[in-house]
Amino acid sequence: MAHFDRIGGSLCSGLVAQYAPDYSTYLHYEAGAISNVAEAAVYTFLYKVDAIDVKPPLSRFQNTKFEKEDIFLLMQSINDSLKLSGETNLTLSALKKNFDLFYPLLEEELNKTPSPSHVKAKRTDKDILEELLNTVRSLLEILMNVTTPFRRKLTTHSGRN
């Protein structure tokens, strides 16, 4: 039995958000839990949802769109993670060959998925701006915490008090 040193979680945010809005809280919780594990990776897949409509914390991850090239990059990333953890993985040519073989089936099956009976409203400009402001404030706080000790060290060494 294989032992994984790296944890990977694959989340399909579009379907959950549209079909089971109450379940999306659980999805956010799981994404946060996985991402807090050292050497972990969260892989999100956007299906029938636009990236702009994904809320934090899922919006902080690189979301995979339902496009052939994007899905291949996701598969390549997962394959690379397997290699890094010492698990069996595919060569790039074998991965590409298998992907090209099975992608049409994936696309066909996903396209059979019925549209939701209720569609969540798109995020408002206010929601998006609020998220942007909170992100900028968080980054500024991190930047200040990183640079404050450096500035203290500079003023101490330059002879200023």
Kinemage of the C-alpha trace (Angstrom):
@kinemage 1
@onewidth
@group {chain A} dominant
@subgroup {mainchain}
@vectorlist {calphas} color= white
{ca met a 1} P 0.000 0.000 0.000
{ca ala a 2} L 1.352 3.428 -0.933
{ca his a 3} L 2.204 5.990 1.702
{ca phe a 4} L 1.790 9.614 0.681
{ca asp a 5} L 4.067 12.192 2.242
{ca arg a 6} L 2.100 14.872 0.456
{ca ile a 7} L -1.640 15.364 0.814
{ca gly a 8} L -3.696 16.471 -2.121
{ca gly a 9} L -7.302 17.531 -2.156
{ca ser a 10} L -9.364 18.009 -5.268
{ca leu a 11} L -12.380 20.251 -4.931
{ca cys a 12} L -15.063 20.860 -7.522
{ca ser a 13} L -16.338 24.246 -6.451
{ca gly a 14} L -18.816 24.991 -9.222
{ca leu a 15} L -21.103 22.053 -8.663
{ca val a 16} L -21.053 22.337 -4.892
{ca ala a 17} L -21.782 26.059 -4.906
{ca gln a 18} L -24.670 25.675 -7.330
{ca tyr a 19} L -26.219 22.362 -6.277
{ca ala a 20} L -25.616 22.388 -2.549
{ca pro a 21} L -24.974 25.919 -1.238
{ca asp a 22} L -25.080 24.697 2.369
{ca tyr a 23} L -22.330 22.203 1.553
{ca ser a 24} L -20.017 24.986 0.338
{ca thr a 25} L -19.216 25.906 3.958
{ca tyr a 26} L -17.901 22.378 4.433
{ca leu a 27} L -15.934 22.685 1.182
{ca his a 28} L -14.261 25.875 2.438
{ca tyr a 29} L -13.481 24.216 5.763
{ca glu a 30} L -11.879 21.205 4.043
{ca ala a 31} L -9.821 23.415 1.712
{ca gly a 32} L -8.500 25.349 4.689
{ca ala a 33} L -7.718 22.187 6.639
{ca ile a 34} L -5.839 20.595 3.738
{ca ser a 35} L -3.920 23.762 2.910
{ca asn a 36} L -2.692 24.073 6.509
{ca val a 37} L -0.937 20.703 6.355
{ca ala a 38} L 2.756 20.921 5.505
{ca glu a 39} L 3.506 19.641 2.004
{ca ala a 40} L -0.200 19.665 1.123
{ca ala a 41} L -1.790 20.818 -2.093
{ca val a 42} L -5.337 21.909 -2.841
{ca tyr a 43} L -6.543 21.470 -6.396
{ca thr a 44} L -9.750 23.295 -7.255
{ca phe a 45} L -11.795 22.645 -10.371
{ca leu a 46} L -14.260 25.250 -11.572
{ca tyr a 47} L -17.186 23.766 -13.389
{ca lys a 48} L -20.084 25.949 -14.470
{ca val a 49} L -18.756 28.812 -12.376
{ca asp a 50} L -16.538 31.794 -13.204
{ca ala a 51} L -13.351 32.397 -11.231
{ca ile a 52} L -14.578 35.873 -10.265
{ca asp a 53} L -17.526 34.270 -8.445
{ca val a 54} L -15.358 32.058 -6.234
{ca lys a 55} L -15.124 33.454 -2.708
{ca pro a 56} L -12.231 33.176 -0.262
{ca pro a 57} L -10.632 30.994 0.832
{ca leu a 58} L -11.066 29.045 -2.421
{ca ser a 59} L -10.289 32.138 -4.488
{ca arg a 60} L -6.771 32.103 -3.020
{ca phe a 61} L -5.921 28.866 -4.804
{ca gln a 62} L -5.094 28.446 -8.458
{ca asn a 63} L -8.418 27.391 -9.871
{ca thr a 64} L -8.589 24.984 -12.786
{ca lys a 65} L -11.119 25.967 -15.423
{ca phe a 66} L -13.102 23.456 -17.473
{ca glu a 67} L -10.763 23.852 -20.442
{ca lys a 68} L -8.632 21.072 -21.899
{ca glu a 69} L -5.293 22.872 -21.494
{ca asp a 70} L -6.067 23.928 -17.925
{ca ile a 71} L -7.150 20.432 -16.907
{ca phe a 72} L -3.960 18.989 -18.380
{ca leu a 73} L -1.910 21.436 -16.285
{ca leu a 74} L -3.817 20.197 -13.212
{ca met a 75} L -3.054 16.574 -14.091
{ca gln a 76} L 0.596 17.487 -14.673
{ca ser a 77} L 0.756 19.205 -11.268
{ca ile a 78} L -0.718 16.163 -9.512
{ca asn a 79} L 1.676 13.890 -11.397
{ca asp a 80} L 4.625 16.107 -10.376
{ca ser a 81} L 3.471 15.915 -6.738
{ca leu a 82} L 3.517 12.140 -6.962
{ca lys a 83} L 7.065 12.251 -8.282
{ca leu a 84} L 8.193 14.603 -5.482
{ca ser a 85} L 6.755 12.270 -2.859
{ca gly a 86} L 8.503 9.249 -4.354
{ca glu a 87} L 5.284 7.666 -5.586
{ca thr a 88} L 4.741 6.075 -8.968
{ca asn a 89} L 4.063 8.697 -11.598
{ca leu a 90} L 3.860 8.886 -15.372
{ca thr a 91} L 6.373 10.289 -17.791
{ca leu a 92} L 5.186 13.469 -19.462
{ca ser a 93} L 4.598 11.637 -22.757
{ca ala a 94} L 2.604 8.860 -21.023
{ca leu a 95} L 0.573 11.434 -19.101
{ca lys a 96} L -0.202 13.325 -22.308
{ca lys a 97} L -1.147 10.120 -24.129
{ca asn a 98} L -3.494 8.998 -21.337
{ca phe a 99} L -4.960 12.469 -20.968
{ca asp a 100} L -5.672 12.730 -24.704
{ca leu a 101} L -7.294 9.287 -24.566
{ca phe a 102} L -9.585 9.972 -21.593
{ca tyr a 103} L -10.317 13.714 -21.880
{ca pro a 104} L -13.163 13.280 -24.412
{ca leu a 105} L -14.909 10.906 -21.984
{ca leu a 106} L -14.468 13.361 -19.099
{ca glu a 107} L -15.825 16.204 -21.219
{ca glu a 108} L -18.784 14.117 -22.372
{ca glu a 109} L -19.699 13.027 -18.838
{ca leu a 110} L -19.368 16.520 -17.370
{ca asn a 111} L -21.461 17.997 -20.150
{ca lys a 112} L -24.247 15.555 -19.232
{ca thr a 113} L -24.478 17.163 -15.810
{ca pro a 114} L -27.851 18.915 -15.605
{ca ser a 115} L -27.985 22.605 -14.945
{ca pro a 116} L -28.925 23.514 -11.390
{ca ser a 117} L -32.537 24.348 -10.647
{ca his a 118} L -31.380 27.430 -8.799
{ca val a 119} L -28.381 29.493 -9.761
{ca lys a 120} L -26.621 31.484 -7.112
{ca ala a 121} L -26.427 35.170 -7.817
{ca lys a 122} L -23.193 36.474 -9.236
{ca arg a 123} L -20.958 38.323 -6.804
{ca thr a 124} L -21.595 42.029 -6.695
{ca asp a 125} L -18.936 44.623 -7.418
{ca lys a 126} L -19.124 45.559 -3.737
{ca asp a 127} L -18.341 41.967 -2.670
{ca ile a 128} L -15.380 41.805 -5.027
{ca leu a 129} L -14.029 45.199 -3.928
{ca glu a 130} L -14.442 44.215 -0.273
{ca glu a 131} L -12.436 41.033 -0.877
{ca leu a 132} L -9.766 43.020 -2.711
{ca leu a 133} L -9.534 45.571 0.104
{ca asn a 134} L -9.274 42.843 2.756
{ca thr a 135} L -6.562 41.093 0.741
{ca val a 136} L -4.555 44.296 0.317
{ca arg a 137} L -4.875 45.068 4.028
{ca ser a 138} L -3.705 41.545 4.920
{ca leu a 139} L -0.720 41.845 2.586
{ca leu a 140} L 0.132 45.261 4.006
{ca glu a 141} L 0.033 43.849 7.544
{ca ile a 142} L 2.336 40.994 6.526
{ca leu a 143} L 4.675 43.407 4.782
{ca met a 144} L 4.805 45.678 7.831
{ca asn a 145} L 5.618 42.747 10.110
{ca val a 146} L 8.404 41.625 7.805
{ca thr a 147} L 9.936 45.052 7.270
{ca thr a 148} L 9.596 46.427 10.821
{ca pro a 149} L 12.438 44.306 12.303
{ca phe a 150} L 14.542 45.113 9.246
{ca arg a 151} L 13.904 48.858 9.703
{ca arg a 152} L 14.752 48.636 13.423
{ca lys a 153} L 18.000 46.893 12.563
{ca leu a 154} L 18.848 49.598 10.003
{ca thr a 155} L 18.169 52.471 12.424
{ca thr a 156} L 20.168 50.748 15.190
{ca his a 157} L 23.174 50.229 12.929
{ca ser a 158} L 22.994 53.685 11.382
{ca gly a 159} L 23.439 55.330 14.775
{ca arg a 160} L 19.893 56.730 14.996
{ca asn a 161} L 17.615 55.972 17.906
